[in-house]
Amino acid sequence: MRGMRGASGLAAYRVVPVSRAAKRGRPPSARPAIDRGTPELQARRGRLGGSADQPLVSYPLGTLLANGDIGEEAHQAGCRYAWLYGFVFGRTGAAGQSWAHAPKGTARELPREIAEAVERDFRAAATRLAMKPTGKRQLEELVVFGREPRWMRPVAPTIADVADAREFHAALTALTRHFKGEGSR
């Protein structure tokens, strides 16, 4: 340290100009103002919903609606079932949160009579779907848990994919009729 002292007795410091000090470290990258994700993610979003409403294509049932594969009534029926499932079992995805007519509050917050009526409504819908066990499984995977089935992906469909899609649509149609009060058809 003694050799670094100058005539005034202060340590010698190297003065770095401000403009040069600001350029130290990793150079800034040219980033867009809004990060739209990787090219792969952008392609997936485009495939799922095109220029559709982004919150709608954030869950598989909404994607089916955005692409015109199901109607608004079927979408609302699926959202209602997801909400009922979440109310009874405490687990729901984006579809359950998208049901427009959902009572606000949890099972503990709602009056007992309403909570029991909601549970009866779910049990009746689940019983209706029990007549189509494969379709019920497909419907719950897609609607309640938000898992995109293989038949929704851009791959060559197999015979099983076609059968699963038919089972899902049959179960969703039965659910829509149930919630409309049409009985069994």
N, C-alpha and C positions, 0 to 999 in steps of 0.2 A: 504494500500500500504506500510505502514512503516514496517510491519512485514515481508514483502518479501525481504527487502533489506539485503544484506549480509554485510560482513566486509568491502568490498571495496566500498560500497555505490551504486553499480549497481544492477539493477533488476535481479532477478534470472531467467534464461531462461533454459528450458529443451532442451538439444541438442538431436536431432533425427538423427540417422544415415541415410545416403542417401538411402541405399538399403531398409530400412524399410519405409521411406517416399514415395518411389515410389510405394509401395504396398497399399497405402491408397485408399479409394473409391471403386467403383464397379470393380470387377475383369474383365479383358478383356475376351471376348468370342472368341471361335474359329470360325472365319469367313473364308469362302472361298475367294480366291483371286478375283474371278469374281462372283458377285451376280447374279444368274440365276433366282431369284424370288422364290415365294412360290411353294411348290409341286403342288398345284392346277393350278397355272399359267403355270408351266412347262408342266403339262399334257395337258392343253388347247393348248399350242403352238405345242406340239407333235401331237395332234389330228388335228389341223388346217393345218399344213404343213409338219409334220414329220421333216425330216432333210433339208427341203427346205430353200431357201434364206430367212433370217429373214425379210429384208425390204419388200419382196414380200408378206409375210403372215401378214404384219402389217395392211392390209386393206382387206375387204371381197372379192373384185374382184380379188385381187392378190392371195388370198387363193383358190378361185375356179380354177385359173390357175395352182397354185402349185399342187393341188390335181388332175389335169387332167380333171376337170368337164367342162372346156371351153378351146377353143384353143387360140393361140396367136392373131389371127385376131379379135376374139370377145373381148379379153382383151384390145387390142388397140382401138377398137371401143368404148368400155365402158370408157376407159381413155380419149379418145377424147371428148366424150359427157360430161364427168365430167368437163373437162377443159373449153369447150364452155359454159357450165352452169355457171361455176365460173366467166368466162370473162363477161358474160351478167349480172349476178345477184350479182357478187362479193363474192360468197361463194363457196368454193370447198374443197374437202378432199384430201387424199393421192392419190387417183386414178387420179384426175385431174393433180396432180403434176407429175404423172408417165408417162404422154403422151410424148413420145420421140420427136414428131415433133411439139411441141407447139411453137408458136412464142414467143420470149422473150419480156416481157414488159406488162404493163397494158393498159387499154383502153386509158388512157391519154397520154401514151408514144408512142403508135403506130400511124402511119399516119391514117388519117380519112378514107381513102378508104379501108385500111386493116381492121380497126375496124368494118366498115360497112359490109365487106365481111364475117368476123367472125360471126357477129350477124345474117346475112342471113343464114349462114351455120347452126347455132344453131336453128333458127326458122324452117328451112326445116327439120332438124332431129326431132325437137319437134312435128312438124305437122305429120311426119311419125309415131311417137310413139303415137300420139293422136288416131290413129285407134285402138290401144290396150290400153285403159285407165287403166285397172288393171295392165297390164304389165308395163306401164309407171310408175305407182306409185311404183311398186316393184323395177323397175330398178333405179329410182331416189333415193329411200331409200337406196339401197345397194351401188350403184355406186357413187352418188353425196355426200350423207351424211354419208356413211360408216357404216350404221346400219346393223348389222348382222341379217338376218331374222331367224325365228324359224326353218325353214327347213334346215338351215345350222348347227344347234346345234345337239348334240348327244342325242336326245330324240326320243321317238316313234313318227313317223310322223302321223299327222291327215289327213283327206281328204282335209281340207283347205290348209295344208302345201304342199301337192302334187300339188294341183291346183295352188297355188302361185308360186311354183318352175317352173311349166310348163309355166305360164304366163310370168315369168321373162325370161326364156330361149327363148320363142317366141319373146318377145320384144327385147332381145339382138341380136337374129338372124336377125330380121328386121332392127335393127340399123346397124349391120355389113354389111348387103346387101346394105343399103342406102349409107354408107360411101364408099363401093366398087363401087357404081354407077350402081348396078344391077336393080334399079327401084323396083316396087312392085311385089312380088312373093308370 
